[in-house]
Amino acid sequence: HYDFLVSFITYEAFGTDLQSWGSNNYSTYLLLPAGMEIAKIAAQIPDFIARHHPDGEAAVGRTTLNFMNLRDIHLHSQLD
C-alpha cells in the first residue's frame, strides 16, 4: 500500500535529491571480475570521493560508500 506514487521526472522537479551525495534512497550494484578483491576497490574510494564529490577532499571523512555481498543484503544488511 503506497501513500503516493511519483515518476522520476516528477520527483526530480522537487529538488536536487537525485544529484545529491547525501541521498541514500538508491542502491548501486557492481559485478566484479572473478578474483577481484573488494578490499582493493574499497582502498580506492577515498580518492574517488575526493575527485567527484562537490566538496572534494573535505568530503572524504564524512562520506562513506559501503560494500556488501549480494547474498547478504536482504537478511544481514544493517545499512540505512
N, C-alpha and C positions, 0 to 999 in steps of 0.2 A: 504494500500500500504506500503510494507516494503522496507527499504533500503537494508537490508540483513537479512538472517535467519541463525542461528547457533545452532547446537546441544549443550547440556550442556557439553558433553565430549570435544567438540572442544573449547567451551568457557572457560572451566577450564584450557586449555593449555595456555591461555593468561595471567594468573596470579593467585593470591590468592583471588580474589574478592569473590568467593563463600564461603570462610572461614573467611572473614573479618567482624568484628563487625561494621565497617563503611559502609558496603554495605546496602543500603536501597531499593534494587531492588525487594525485595520479601516480601510478607505478610505471616504471620502465623495466623491461625485461631484456636481458642480454643472453645470447647463446655464445658461450666461449668456445674457442677451438679446443679439441682434445688435448689434454696435458697442460693447458693454461692454468696457472695458479692464481686464485683470487687475490692472494697477498701481493702479487706483482701488479695487478690492476689497482688495488687499494693504495699502494705506495705512490701511485701517480695522481691520485685525487687532489691533494693539496695544490699541486701545480695547475691542474685543470681548473680548479675553483679560482685560483689567482688570475688565470688568463681570461676566464669567461664571465665571472661574476661582475656586476656593475661596480661593486666596491673594491674589486681587485684583491690585493694582498690582505687588506683589512678583513675580508670575509672568511679567510682561511680558518681562523679559530672559532668562528661561530656558525659555520655552515658544515653540515655533515651529510654524507651520502652513505647509505648502508647497503650491504650486500647480503643476500640470503639465498640458500639453495632453494630452488623452486619447490622441491618436495616438502620443505619445512614451512612454507609461507602460511598455509591455511591453519594448521593446528599449533604451530610453535612461534608465530610472529608476535613480538612484543613491541612492534613499531607502531607509531601513530599513523 
